[in-house]
Amino acid sequence: MVDKTSIQEAVKTALSKAPERKFKESVDITVNLRNIDMSQPKNRIDETIHLPNGFDNVKIAVLGKGDIVTQAKEVNVDLIIGPEEIER
């Protein structure tokens, strides 16, 4: 098991060793779960993470046809892509 402090220290070290950039960078962290059977409901992860800065302009696209497109139009989805556009 890895504790929170170890992860924070690893991120700080990586950021301090990284060269200076002229743009805003992000940090991606990948977590591998070993010896856990995710097909078992008790082992599944269902969490909501609130990002500190949030999102300013969220855009939603729907790929589909029929009733899904009708429902998407009712809730003012930003972009609707039908099968004919995908096949191009």
C-alpha positions as CSV (number, residue, x, y, z in Angstrom):
1,M,0.0,0.0,0.0
2,V,1.3,3.4,-0.9
3,D,0.6,6.3,1.5
4,K,-0.5,9.8,0.5
5,T,2.8,11.4,1.6
6,S,4.8,9.2,-0.7
7,I,2.7,10.2,-3.7
8,Q,2.9,13.8,-2.9
9,E,6.7,13.7,-2.5
10,A,7.0,11.8,-5.8
11,V,5.0,14.5,-7.6
12,K,7.0,17.3,-6.0
13,T,10.3,15.6,-7.0
14,A,9.1,15.2,-10.6
15,L,7.9,18.8,-10.8
16,S,11.2,20.1,-9.4
17,K,13.3,18.1,-11.8
18,A,11.2,19.0,-14.9
19,P,12.6,21.8,-17.2
20,E,10.8,25.2,-17.2
21,R,8.0,25.4,-19.8
22,K,6.3,28.4,-21.3
23,F,2.8,27.0,-20.9
24,K,0.7,25.6,-18.2
25,E,1.5,21.9,-17.6
26,S,-0.5,19.2,-16.0
27,V,0.5,16.1,-14.1
28,D,-1.0,12.7,-14.9
29,I,-0.9,9.9,-12.3
30,T,-1.6,6.3,-13.2
31,V,-2.5,3.8,-10.5
32,N,-2.2,0.1,-11.2
33,L,-4.4,-2.2,-9.0
34,R,-2.8,-5.6,-8.5
35,N,-4.5,-8.8,-7.3
36,I,-7.9,-7.2,-7.2
37,D,-10.8,-8.9,-9.0
38,M,-12.7,-5.9,-10.5
39,S,-15.5,-8.3,-11.6
40,Q,-16.6,-8.6,-8.0
41,P,-19.0,-5.7,-7.1
42,K,-17.4,-5.2,-3.7
43,N,-14.0,-4.4,-5.4
44,R,-15.4,-1.9,-7.8
45,I,-14.4,1.8,-7.4
46,D,-17.2,4.4,-7.6
47,E,-15.9,7.8,-6.6
48,T,-16.5,11.3,-7.6
49,I,-13.5,13.6,-7.6
50,H,-14.0,17.3,-7.5
51,L,-11.1,19.1,-9.3
52,P,-9.8,22.2,-7.5
53,N,-10.1,24.5,-10.5
54,G,-13.2,22.9,-12.1
55,F,-14.1,23.4,-15.8
56,D,-15.1,26.7,-17.3
57,N,-16.7,25.6,-20.6
58,V,-18.0,22.1,-20.6
59,K,-19.1,20.9,-24.1
60,I,-21.2,17.7,-24.6
61,A,-21.3,15.6,-27.8
62,V,-23.7,12.7,-28.5
63,L,-23.0,10.0,-31.0
64,G,-26.2,8.2,-31.9
65,K,-29.5,8.0,-33.7
66,G,-33.2,7.7,-33.0
67,D,-34.4,8.4,-29.5
68,I,-31.0,9.3,-28.2
69,V,-30.8,12.2,-30.7
70,T,-34.3,13.4,-29.8
71,Q,-33.3,13.4,-26.1
72,A,-30.1,15.2,-26.8
73,K,-31.9,17.9,-28.7
74,E,-34.3,18.3,-25.7
75,V,-31.4,19.1,-23.4
76,N,-29.5,21.3,-25.8
77,V,-26.4,19.1,-26.3
78,D,-23.6,21.1,-28.0
79,L,-22.9,18.6,-30.8
80,I,-24.9,15.6,-32.2
81,I,-23.1,13.2,-34.6
82,G,-25.2,10.7,-36.5
83,P,-24.2,7.5,-38.2
84,E,-24.0,9.2,-41.6
85,E,-21.3,11.5,-40.3
86,I,-19.3,8.8,-38.8
87,E,-19.3,6.7,-42.0
88,R,-17.7,9.6,-44.0
